[in-house]
Structure formats: structure tokens, C-alpha cells
Amino acid sequence: MTSYGRFLSILLGCCLGAPWFIAQAQSYPQKPIRVIVPAAAGGATDITARLVGQKMAERFGQAVIVENRPGGNETIGADAVAKAAPDGYTLLLAPPAAIVILPHLQKLPYTPERDLAPVSLAAITPLILVVHPSLPAQTVKELIALAKARPGQLSYASAGSGGVQHLAAELLKTTAKIDILHIPYKGAGAVMQDLVGGQVQMFFAGMPPAMPHIRSGKLRALAVTTTKRSSAAPEVPTMEEAGVPRFDISNWFGYFVPAATPRSVIDSLSGEINRALMQQDVREKLAGAGADPLGTSPGELASFMRAESTKFAELIKLSGAKLD
């Protein structure tokens, strides 16, 4: 090929590649960003998404729209993000079920490790074991004794089979050797309504929806599920302090994008999410909801996911937990 021919070949290649080059050169983002929350509005995941989204919008100069897509034990929203265009304009803020629990319980339409790229671990929060005041149990030990005296008669609720609340109760069943009935609901809001009404006796609740009912006396708090007490309810003991050894389950919220999203976009999103989580007003509001704001690198979230997946796989095997 002559020098002139090589020149034409290079020029043609540049022209054909121009759209890609221009797209990469443009600053991100150029349009509104959508954050899918696979849970109903009002819970800790939703609160986190909206607080962080507001700060991201201020920095990016683009709207950050939070879209609630509950259902399927969090898998409907997760699947939508897994199949979205990998351009950084569709994010997932997911609790554990859709990422590290349900893959061990059922076949999913997506594979988290293959189809979703980690961005940042936003926050972590304990669950809090609450009971209806009509239940004659003031402590976890008294609750266990009551369950043993009434095998199969006490019921616990979950926000859906395979969720972290379900697995927390299964861990209690296995550790304490008690027989309690699982009643799965479609979301924490419906659980709280029936729990306050006395239709179910106990629930490993998220801190934000539970705290108003605890403060009003409509529910009684017995313990939190992490190894340290929550700053939102420092008077409530941990499960281990309450007499249940080796009990450590957290609810957490991680940001993900479709797997083929460019690394530069992932790094930009991670940086802005982490910057938002460092803002004092965001930290105070999350702490008031019982959540510890974090902010990690994509790699740190990937390592955390692997550890959590291993932990829940072992718990599922130990407890024999199944989807109802």
C-alpha cells in the first residue's frame, strides 16, 4: 500500500471511529441519571438513594431520579439494571437479597457477578428484632423460652422470602432451636401494618420504619443484629449481648451498574457517591435512620460481596432455609 493509501485508510478509520471518540470525549453525565431501588419507598434503601441522589444532582448538574421497583424479592429492579444500557445512566442501589442471598436459593434471570459491576458500598445498618407489645416477652431470652413453650404457634414476618429479614429469623431459629412460623410479605410497609395490628408477633425490621413505632410504644425492641449497638437506639442490646452467640447480620446498600459500563464512568460515579456520603447533613440523616454511611471503591465492594455471599450460603445450608 502506498503512503497515500495508508493515509486514506487511517483517515477513514478515524472518521468511522469519530462517534465513539466524540462520545468518550464528552463529559459525563449529559442527561438525567436513574437510580433503581428494588424496594418500596420509605425504607432505608430508598432514603439512602434520595439523600445521595440529591447531592449527586447538585454536583453533576443533572437530575438524579430515584425509581422504586419493588417485587420479586428485589430481583425485578436488579434485573432491569442488569439488562440496561451500560452507559452510566441507570444505577441500582440494592440490599443483600438480590445480590448475595437469592442466587443461593433460586435461578435468577441475571448473575450478579457477571451482569452487574460494583460501584460503592453506600451504607450498612443493623436489623432490629421487634415484637408486638401483647407478646409476654421483654427480652430475647424470654422470647426464646416462649417459643419453646409454644412450638409452631408464634409467627415471624419478613419483607419477602429470601430477604435478609428472613435469613436473620432463620439464624435465630437454628441457633436457639425454636419452631416459629414464617409469614412472608411483599414489602416492609405491609409487615409493619400487620405487626402493629398484632396479626404477626415478631419481625427483624429495618431501623427507619421501626423506630417511630418503638418510640410510640406500639412495638417493643429486643435486640439489634450486629456486633455493636446502634447509635439510633443505644439502649437496645445486640443479639449476642441478649444471649444469642455468633449472631451478626447486617442490612446494607450497594450501588451497581450494568457490567459493561466504562471504567471511567464507574470511577466518576463512585467518587461522587462517596463525596455525597461524606457530607455532614447526609451522615446525620443516615445516622438518624440507624445507618452507618460508608463509601468504598468498586474493588472494596466486590470483596465485600464475595464475603457476604459466602456467609449467607453457609447460613442457608445450616438453617435449611427455603423460599416460601
C-alpha positions as CSV (number, residue, x, y, z in Angstrom):
1,M,0.0,0.0,0.0
2,T,1.3,3.5,-0.9
3,S,1.8,6.2,1.7
4,Y,-1.2,7.9,0.2
5,G,-3.3,4.7,0.5
6,R,-2.2,4.3,4.2
7,F,-3.2,7.9,4.8
8,L,-6.6,7.3,3.4
9,S,-7.0,4.1,5.4
10,I,-6.1,5.9,8.6
11,L,-8.4,8.9,7.8
12,L,-11.3,6.5,7.0
13,G,-10.7,4.7,10.3
14,C,-10.7,7.9,12.2
15,C,-14.0,9.1,10.5
16,L,-15.7,5.8,11.2
17,G,-14.5,5.9,14.8
18,A,-15.4,9.5,15.3
19,P,-18.7,8.9,17.0
20,W,-17.1,6.7,19.6
21,F,-14.2,9.2,20.1
22,I,-16.6,12.1,20.5
23,A,-18.8,10.2,22.9
24,Q,-15.9,9.3,25.1
25,A,-14.5,12.9,25.0
26,Q,-17.8,14.4,26.1
27,S,-18.0,15.0,29.9
28,Y,-20.3,12.7,31.9
29,P,-23.2,13.0,32.5
30,Q,-25.0,14.6,29.6
31,K,-28.6,13.7,30.7
32,P,-30.5,12.7,33.9
33,I,-29.4,9.6,35.8
34,R,-31.8,7.0,37.0
35,V,-31.3,5.1,40.3
36,I,-33.5,2.0,40.6
37,V,-34.3,0.9,44.1
38,P,-35.8,-2.6,44.1
39,A,-37.9,-1.9,47.2
40,A,-40.8,0.3,48.2
41,A,-40.4,3.9,49.1
42,G,-39.8,4.9,52.7
43,G,-37.3,2.2,53.6
44,A,-33.6,2.6,54.4
45,T,-32.6,1.8,50.8
46,D,-34.9,4.4,49.4
47,I,-33.9,7.0,52.0
48,T,-30.2,6.5,51.1
49,A,-30.9,6.7,47.4
50,R,-32.7,10.0,47.7
51,L,-30.2,11.6,50.1
52,V,-27.2,10.7,47.9
53,G,-29.1,11.4,44.7
54,Q,-29.8,15.0,45.7
55,K,-26.0,15.6,46.3
56,M,-25.1,13.9,43.1
57,A,-27.5,16.1,41.1
58,E,-26.0,19.2,42.6
59,R,-22.5,18.2,41.6
60,F,-23.4,16.8,38.2
61,G,-25.8,19.5,37.2
62,Q,-28.2,16.7,36.0
63,A,-31.3,15.3,37.7
64,V,-30.9,12.1,39.6
65,I,-34.3,10.3,39.5
66,V,-35.0,7.6,42.1
67,E,-37.3,4.9,40.7
68,N,-38.8,2.3,43.1
69,R,-39.3,-1.1,41.5
70,P,-40.3,-3.5,44.3
71,G,-41.2,-7.1,43.8
72,G,-39.6,-10.4,43.1
73,N,-37.7,-10.2,46.4
74,E,-35.7,-7.3,44.9
75,T,-34.9,-9.1,41.7
76,I,-37.2,-7.2,39.4
77,G,-35.3,-4.0,39.8
78,A,-31.9,-5.7,39.8
79,D,-32.7,-7.5,36.6
80,A,-33.8,-4.2,34.9
81,V,-30.4,-2.7,35.7
82,A,-28.5,-5.8,34.6
83,K,-30.2,-5.5,31.2
84,A,-29.9,-1.7,30.9
85,A,-27.6,0.1,28.5
86,P,-24.1,0.2,30.1
87,D,-23.7,3.9,29.8
88,G,-23.8,5.1,33.4
89,Y,-27.3,6.4,33.2
90,T,-29.0,3.5,35.1
91,L,-27.8,2.6,38.5
92,L,-29.0,0.0,41.1
93,L,-29.0,0.6,44.8
94,A,-29.5,-2.9,46.2
95,P,-29.9,-4.5,49.6
96,P,-28.4,-8.0,50.0
97,A,-31.2,-10.3,48.8
98,A,-30.9,-9.6,45.0
99,I,-27.1,-9.7,45.1
100,V,-25.8,-12.3,47.6
101,I,-28.8,-14.3,49.0
102,L,-31.2,-15.3,46.3
103,P,-28.5,-16.6,44.0
104,H,-28.2,-19.4,46.5
105,L,-31.9,-20.1,46.7
106,Q,-33.2,-19.9,43.1
107,K,-32.2,-19.5,39.5
108,L,-32.3,-15.8,38.6
109,P,-32.6,-14.1,35.2
110,Y,-29.2,-12.4,35.8
111,T,-25.9,-13.3,37.5
112,P,-24.8,-10.6,39.9
113,E,-21.0,-11.2,39.4
114,R,-21.3,-11.3,35.6
115,D,-24.1,-8.8,34.9
116,L,-23.6,-6.1,37.5
117,A,-20.5,-4.0,38.2
118,P,-19.9,-2.8,41.8
119,V,-19.6,1.0,42.3
120,S,-19.7,1.7,46.0
121,L,-21.0,0.3,49.3
122,A,-23.1,3.2,50.5
123,A,-24.3,2.3,54.0
124,I,-24.8,-0.5,56.4
125,T,-27.4,-0.9,59.2
126,P,-28.4,-3.5,61.7
127,L,-31.8,-5.0,61.7
128,I,-33.8,-4.7,64.9
129,L,-35.8,-7.5,66.4
130,V,-39.2,-6.1,67.4
131,V,-42.3,-7.8,68.8
132,H,-45.9,-6.7,69.4
133,P,-46.4,-5.5,73.0
134,S,-49.1,-8.2,73.6
135,L,-46.3,-10.8,73.4
136,P,-45.2,-11.5,77.0
137,A,-41.5,-11.3,76.2
138,Q,-39.4,-8.4,77.4
139,T,-36.1,-9.9,76.3
140,V,-34.7,-12.2,73.7
141,K,-34.2,-15.0,76.3
142,E,-37.9,-14.6,77.3
143,L,-38.9,-14.7,73.6
144,I,-36.9,-17.9,73.0
145,A,-38.5,-19.5,76.2
146,L,-41.9,-18.5,75.0
147,A,-41.3,-20.0,71.5
148,K,-40.1,-23.3,73.1
149,A,-43.2,-23.4,75.3
150,R,-45.4,-22.8,72.2
151,P,-43.8,-24.6,69.3
152,G,-45.2,-23.7,65.9
153,Q,-47.6,-21.1,67.4
154,L,-45.5,-17.9,67.2
155,S,-45.1,-16.2,63.8
156,Y,-42.4,-14.0,62.4
157,A,-42.8,-11.8,59.3
158,S,-40.4,-11.0,56.6
159,A,-40.5,-8.5,53.8
160,G,-40.1,-11.4,51.3
161,S,-38.7,-14.9,51.2
162,G,-35.0,-14.9,50.8
163,G,-34.5,-11.4,52.1
164,V,-32.1,-10.5,54.9
165,Q,-35.0,-10.3,57.4
166,H,-36.0,-13.9,56.6
167,L,-32.4,-15.1,57.0
168,A,-32.0,-13.3,60.3
169,A,-35.0,-15.1,61.7
170,E,-33.8,-18.5,60.3
171,L,-30.5,-17.9,62.1
172,L,-32.4,-17.3,65.3
173,K,-34.4,-20.5,64.8
174,T,-31.3,-22.5,64.1
175,T,-29.2,-21.1,66.9
176,A,-32.0,-21.1,69.6
177,K,-33.5,-24.3,68.3
178,I,-37.1,-22.9,68.2
179,D,-40.0,-23.6,65.9
180,I,-41.6,-20.3,64.7
181,L,-43.8,-19.8,61.6
182,H,-42.6,-17.7,58.7
183,I,-45.1,-15.3,57.1
184,P,-43.6,-13.6,54.0
185,Y,-45.0,-10.2,52.9
186,K,-44.4,-8.1,49.8
187,G,-42.5,-5.3,51.4
188,A,-41.8,-3.9,54.8
189,G,-44.7,-1.5,54.8
190,A,-47.3,-4.3,54.8
191,V,-45.3,-6.1,57.6
192,M,-45.3,-3.0,59.8
193,Q,-49.0,-2.5,59.4
194,D,-49.8,-6.1,60.5
195,L,-47.2,-6.2,63.2
196,V,-48.5,-3.0,64.8
197,G,-52.0,-4.5,64.5
198,G,-50.9,-7.8,66.2
199,Q,-51.5,-10.1,63.2
200,V,-47.9,-11.3,63.5
201,Q,-45.7,-11.4,66.6
202,M,-42.2,-10.5,65.6
203,F,-40.1,-9.1,62.8
204,F,-36.4,-8.4,62.2
205,A,-37.1,-4.9,60.9
206,G,-35.1,-2.2,59.2
207,M,-34.3,0.6,61.6
208,P,-36.0,3.5,59.8
209,P,-39.6,2.1,59.6
210,A,-39.3,0.5,63.1
211,M,-38.0,3.4,65.2
212,P,-41.2,5.6,65.2
213,H,-43.3,2.6,66.3
214,I,-40.7,1.7,69.0
215,R,-40.7,5.3,70.3
216,S,-44.5,5.4,70.4
217,G,-44.7,2.1,72.3
218,K,-46.6,0.3,69.5
219,L,-43.7,-2.1,69.2
220,R,-41.1,-3.4,71.6
221,A,-37.4,-3.6,70.6
222,L,-35.5,-6.6,71.9
223,A,-32.1,-6.5,70.1
224,V,-30.1,-5.4,67.1
225,T,-28.5,-7.9,64.8
226,T,-24.9,-6.5,64.6
227,T,-22.0,-7.0,66.9
228,K,-22.2,-3.4,68.2
229,R,-25.2,-1.4,69.3
230,S,-26.8,1.2,67.0
231,S,-26.3,4.9,67.7
232,A,-30.0,5.3,66.7
233,A,-31.1,3.1,69.6
234,P,-28.1,2.7,72.0
235,E,-30.3,1.3,74.8
236,V,-31.1,-1.8,72.7
237,P,-28.6,-4.7,73.2
238,T,-27.1,-6.7,70.5
239,M,-28.3,-10.3,69.9
240,E,-25.1,-11.6,71.4
241,E,-25.5,-9.4,74.5
242,A,-29.1,-10.7,74.7
243,G,-27.8,-14.3,74.9
244,V,-27.6,-15.5,71.2
245,P,-23.9,-16.1,70.4
246,R,-22.3,-15.5,67.0
247,F,-25.2,-13.5,65.7
248,D,-24.1,-10.9,63.1
249,I,-26.3,-10.0,60.2
250,S,-26.4,-6.5,58.6
251,N,-28.6,-4.9,56.0
252,W,-26.5,-2.9,53.5
253,F,-27.0,-0.9,50.3
254,G,-24.6,-1.1,47.4
255,Y,-24.5,0.8,44.1
256,F,-24.2,-1.2,40.9
257,V,-24.3,-0.5,37.2
258,P,-24.5,-2.8,34.1
259,A,-21.3,-4.8,33.8
260,A,-20.0,-3.3,30.5
261,T,-20.2,0.3,31.8
262,P,-16.9,2.1,31.1
263,R,-14.4,2.1,34.0
264,S,-14.1,5.9,33.7
265,V,-17.8,6.3,34.3
266,I,-17.8,3.8,37.2
267,D,-14.9,5.7,38.8
268,S,-16.8,9.0,38.3
269,L,-19.9,7.7,39.9
270,S,-18.0,6.1,42.8
271,G,-16.2,9.3,43.5
272,E,-19.4,11.4,43.6
273,I,-21.4,8.9,45.7
274,N,-18.5,8.7,48.2
275,R,-18.3,12.5,48.2
276,A,-22.1,12.7,48.9
277,L,-21.8,10.2,51.8
278,M,-19.1,12.4,53.4
279,Q,-21.5,15.4,53.6
280,Q,-22.4,16.2,57.2
281,D,-26.1,16.5,56.6
282,V,-26.2,13.2,54.7
283,R,-24.3,11.5,57.5
284,E,-26.6,12.9,60.2
285,K,-29.8,11.9,58.4
286,L,-28.5,8.4,57.7
287,A,-27.3,8.0,61.3
288,G,-30.8,9.1,62.5
289,A,-32.2,6.3,60.4
290,G,-29.8,3.8,62.1
291,A,-27.4,3.5,59.1
292,D,-23.7,4.0,59.1
293,P,-22.6,5.8,55.9
294,L,-19.6,4.2,54.2
295,G,-18.5,4.9,50.7
296,T,-16.0,2.4,49.2
297,S,-14.1,1.8,46.0
298,P,-15.6,-0.6,43.4
299,G,-13.0,-3.2,44.4
300,E,-13.8,-3.0,48.1
301,L,-17.5,-3.5,47.3
302,A,-16.6,-6.6,45.1
303,S,-14.6,-8.1,48.0
304,F,-17.4,-7.4,50.5
305,M,-19.9,-9.0,48.1
306,R,-17.8,-12.2,48.0
307,A,-17.6,-12.4,51.8
308,E,-21.3,-11.8,52.2
309,S,-22.2,-14.4,49.6
310,T,-20.1,-17.0,51.4
311,K,-21.6,-16.1,54.8
312,F,-25.2,-16.3,53.5
313,A,-24.5,-19.5,51.6
314,E,-23.3,-21.1,54.8
315,L,-26.4,-19.8,56.7
316,I,-28.8,-21.1,54.1
317,K,-27.1,-24.6,54.2
318,L,-27.1,-24.6,58.1
319,S,-30.7,-23.5,58.5
320,G,-32.2,-25.3,55.5
321,A,-33.9,-22.0,54.6
322,K,-36.1,-22.2,51.5
323,L,-38.3,-19.8,49.6
324,D,-42.0,-19.9,50.7
